[in-house]
Amino acid sequence: MRVLGVDPGLTRCGVGVVEGVAGRPLTMLGVGVVRTPADADLGHRLVAVEEGIERWLDEHRPEFVAVERVFSQHNVRTVMGTAQASAVAILCASRRGIPVALHTPSEVKAAVTGSGRADKAQVGAMVTRLLRLAAPPKPADAADALALAICHIWRAPAQNRLQQAVALHAPKAPQAPRAPQASKGRTA
């Protein structure tokens, strides 16, 4: 499974591609940050984020895109920028028919470190260890993007089984009655 992780942000949008399957060693295929100038017009910044994500999608051809789920923070302006960058990533993937998964920061931290309250340094250290890197990716947004991809690779099989079980036991929608068909018997 090849996953593009996206840690959304307007100034720094972390991106990272990881390949592998749960229970086996993972491989980092690329990591980076899409940057936009803080003083640029919002529309231009969103276009720059889109162009950056499109380049990553073109180059790495992921099967899935994992995006950090935006959560409420005290700074509404920061939340808005993060949500807008998140929407751009979701749009780019959906336009190509690539499935998108949203993971909360605590889900990602728990998957990678074992604790949903881990700090950025702990996440960076575990990403470095799990991907067998020489040093933690910088800035932290890049490490967070890799953590998102790792989280998705590890959680996707269980989530898929859960969704299948729910679908199997979901009540069936009633079917419309069928119209009577004309008899194909002999006519006198």
URVEN-V94705 format. One record per helix or strand of 2 or more residues. SS is the DSSP state (A for helix, B for strand). FROM is the first residue (numbers start at 0). TO is the last residue. If there is no record, write none. Layout:
# URVEN-V94705
ss & from & to
SS & FROM & TO
SS & FROM & TO
This chain:
# URVEN-V94705
ss & from & to
B & 1 & 6
B & 11 & 18
B & 26 & 34
A & 41 & 59
B & 63 & 67
A & 75 & 94
B & 98 & 102
A & 104 & 112
A & 119 & 129
A & 139 & 168
